[in-house]
Amino acid sequence: MTYRILILKKAEADLAWFRKNDRRSYLKCFDLVRDISLHPRKGIGKPEKLRYFEKEVYSRRVNHIDRLIYSIYENENEIDISSFKGHYE
């Protein structure tokens, strides 16, 4: 089963920044999104479930500093990506 992926506005801005400033991380983001669409709770980037959220929120490593943050909505078969840049902001 594959999930529908929605990239929110902040995440779009993060991708634009990576495209201009860090090509390697930019490409890694797409690898992570592809992996998340297939199996959101395991895979590359060391997935980690974040605590203290009401919904199911995970992070994966883009690089040493930046994390991809996303929410899983199992009932809708959808994943919302809220951020690619920063560390749990």
C-alpha positions in Angstrom: 0.0 0.0 0.0 1.3 3.5 -0.9 0.3 6.6 1.0 -0.7 9.9 -0.6 1.9 12.5 0.3 1.1 16.2 0.9 4.0 18.7 1.2 3.0 21.7 3.3 4.1 25.3 2.6 7.0 25.3 5.1 8.3 22.1 3.7 8.1 23.5 0.1 10.2 26.5 1.2 12.7 24.1 2.8 13.0 22.2 -0.4 13.6 25.5 -2.3 16.4 26.4 0.1 18.0 23.0 -0.3 17.7 23.3 -4.1 19.7 26.5 -4.0 22.2 25.8 -1.2 22.6 22.1 -0.6 22.1 19.8 -3.6 23.0 16.6 -1.8 20.4 17.1 0.9 17.9 18.2 -1.7 18.3 14.8 -3.5 18.1 12.9 -0.1 14.8 14.5 0.6 13.3 12.9 -2.5 14.7 9.5 -1.5 13.2 9.9 1.9 9.8 10.9 0.5 9.8 7.9 -1.8 10.6 5.6 1.1 8.0 7.2 3.4 5.2 6.7 0.8 5.9 2.9 0.9 6.5 2.3 4.6 6.3 5.4 6.8 7.3 3.8 10.1 10.6 2.1 9.0 13.3 2.5 6.4 16.1 4.9 5.6 16.9 8.1 7.6 16.5 6.4 11.0 12.7 7.0 11.5 11.9 8.1 15.0 8.4 8.5 16.4 8.2 11.9 18.2 6.6 12.0 21.6 4.2 14.5 23.1 2.0 14.8 20.0 -1.6 13.7 19.8 -1.3 12.4 16.3 1.3 10.0 14.9 4.4 12.2 14.1 7.8 11.0 12.9 11.1 12.4 11.9 13.9 11.2 9.6 17.4 12.4 9.1 18.1 14.5 6.0 21.6 15.3 7.2 23.5 15.9 10.4 21.4 18.9 11.4 18.1 18.8 9.4 15.2 16.5 9.9 12.2 15.6 7.8 9.0 15.9 10.0 5.8 14.2 8.9 2.4 13.1 10.3 0.7 9.9 9.4 -3.1 9.8 8.9 -3.9 6.1 8.6 -7.6 6.5 8.1 -7.1 8.8 5.1 -4.1 6.9 3.8 -2.2 10.2 3.8 1.1 11.6 5.0 1.6 15.4 5.6 5.2 16.5 5.4 5.5 19.7 7.5 9.3 20.3 7.4 12.6 19.2 5.8 14.9 21.7 7.5 15.7 22.4 11.1 15.6 20.1 14.1 12.1 19.5 15.6 11.0 23.1 15.1 
